[in-house]
Every structure is written in C-alpha cells, then in structure tokens.
Amino acid sequence: MIREIYKNIYLNEITLPNSPLKYLNSYIIKDGERPLVIDTGFNRPECRESFLAGLEELSVDIGQTDVLATHLHSDHCGLIHELKEKGARVMMGELESASITALNDPRYWDRMEELARLYDLEKYALKIGDHPGYKFRPGDINDYRTLSDGETLKKGGYNLQVLLVPGHTPGHIALYEAEHGLLFCGDLILEKITPTITFWGFEHDILQVYFNTLDKVRRLPVKLLLTGHRALLKDHTRRIDQLLVHHEKRLAEIKDILQGGEKSVADTAGRMTWDIKAKSWEDFPKAQKWFAAGEAMAHLEHLYRRGQIERRGENGTLLYKASRREE
C-alpha cells in the first residue's frame, strides 16, 4: 500500500510473511533525476512482489534509482542484490557494509553457531537454517556506494544528512533532514514495539552504545520519525524516555532472576518477560529463541561491565550470577 506522507516522500508497506513485525516501512523519495528508496524487505517472493508493485504504482524505474539499506538485517536489505542486477545503485553505511557483504560468507554464520554454544542454545537443537537473517539474506553484492557519517544526499528537494546511529546494529545509519525535522531512523526507534538490542561481541557494551545514540538523537530537532516498522512518530523524546524505562526494567528483572542462582544466557532469557504469543519459553519459535537470547546477552554484559553481576565460562558456555556486592 502506497501513500504520500510528506511532499515527494511515499511510504510503501512491504509485507513480511510469518514475522511478528508484519510489514516493513520502505520509503520512496521521488526525484527528477534518481529517486531514493530506503530499505527493501526480505529476500523472498512476497516481499519482492510488494516492493516492485509500489515502485510501479509511482512509475519509478528501478534501473534509475538509488536504494539505501539502513542496516544489515535481512528485512531491510534482503533484495539489494536483485535491485542492483536491475540497474539500481545500492548504498549502505560505511561501517555496516562489511557485515552486509559478509552475509554470504560461511564464517559469518559459523560465528552465530559459536554464539549458540555461548548462550547455551545448543540444547534446543537450533540450526542456522532456522534463523531468518540467514534464510532471507541478500545474495552476493560487491558493487555499492558506502555512506559516511555526516555526508549529505540531495533528493526530492531535501538535504539528507547521513547519521551513524549504532545500537540496533553496530553500523546502523539514519537520514536526517534538518529543515523539515525529518528523521528516517530505520529500527533505531519504533512505536509500541521495542527494537532488539542484541549482543555483537565483547568489544562493545552494545546496550550502552544504544543509550548513547538515543541521547544523541534526543537533542535533534525532530518533528517526524519515519520508522522502519509500524506507526510513524511525532514525539521522539517521549518514545526515547519509554525505551529507556523499558531497558532499566529489563536490567532489574535480570538481576532478580540471577538472585535465584547461576544461569546461562538461555536460562536467563527463558525466565524473562516477553511480549510474544507463546505459552512458555519452550513454545517460543526457534527464531525467537535466537533473538531473545541475544537480547538477554546484551543486558547481561551491560550489568557485568557495571560490576553488578559476575560471569564465568564452562565448556564453551557462559554462566552469570549475582554479584556478592549486590546480594
């Protein structure tokens, strides 16, 4: 479904089959020279059909179009290889490009299997093939333009400044239009649903990185957030406050869980509160177990770095417990 939400800016809702996200907000900025499309949907027929139908409705020639992926998740970049083959010019963030192009490297997914052991997810017999990021990833792409933090794109009468907004992923980018107060923010901030903040490696306290990004965005004069999913937002500071409260509650919940004794990441995730249609942790879809464990890990590591919990390794699995100072 296509609708104009601002002058020369159109929202194309891309269906996401069997996903709790329901659909992706893909944006089309019409321009006399080369239109800009922001995010694509999964690499699957239903998304492709929805995406191309929206362009056709607006008489946009994909061969004369720029396509930007805000981040590496497959619901945002899954079709970029096909669009490149059709003549589109693909753009992605400078820091995110290495991860997007690595999605077809077996070593990337070997790392995910290592995380399954680290999280204690192996006992659920999860396979990489169960992960939607693997199943619906884009094909190989080696010809693209990288965008640097602070760079400006001129499209449809707008000056769109590239902003590095890490947290949801380490190299996530957004586009900010200062004159009109518009922020194309991908999955940085969402209404009603909470962006997943998952573990990306021990070099990051990714939850703190996300908090820092929210503080940075809070200071921007934003009138309209053009989000990656669900409703658009007019009061970004209200939603940022809600997200911060949500994560503080998550951290407090995990500390309470660990008061009951040492837990693995998966066992911690299994005791956390989730807004999902499942009777119990055992009933979680396999893909959701991946996401929940990654989210639990990001929060556990944040608490560990703050000295509020302790951790140790055992046979390739991490175990966390309450800090003696917190007991």
QUISULHU-V303552 format. One line per field, one symbol per residue. phi: phi as a letter, one per 40 degrees, with the letter a starting at -180 (. if undefined). burial: + if it has 24 or more other C-alpha atoms within 12 Angstrom, else -. A space follows every 50 residues. Layout:
# QUISULHU-V303552
phi = ???
burial = ???
This chain:
# QUISULHU-V303552
phi = .bacbadgbbbbcccbdgbccgabcbbbbcaccbdbbbgbhccadccdcc ccccccccfccccbbcbbbcaccccbbcbccccccchcccbacdccdccc cccbcdcccdcccccdcccgcdccfcbdcccccccbccccabbabcbcdg cbbbafgbbbccbcbcicbcbdbbbbbccbgbbcbfbcbbcgbbdcbbcb hccbccccdcdccccccdcccbbaccccagccbbbccdccdccccdcccd ccccccdccchcbcccccdcbccbcacacadccdddcccdcccccccdcc ccccccgcabaabafgbcbbaccdccc
burial = +-------++++++++----+-+++++++++--+++++++++++-+++-+ ++-++--+-+++-+++++++++++++++++++++---++++++++++-++ +-++----+--++-++++++++-+-+++--++++-++++++--+-++++- --+-+--+-++++++++++++++++++---+++++++++++-++++++++ ----+++++++-++--++-+-+-++++++++++-+++-++--++-++--+ ++++++++---+++++++++++++------+---++++++++++++++++ ++++---++++-----++++++-----
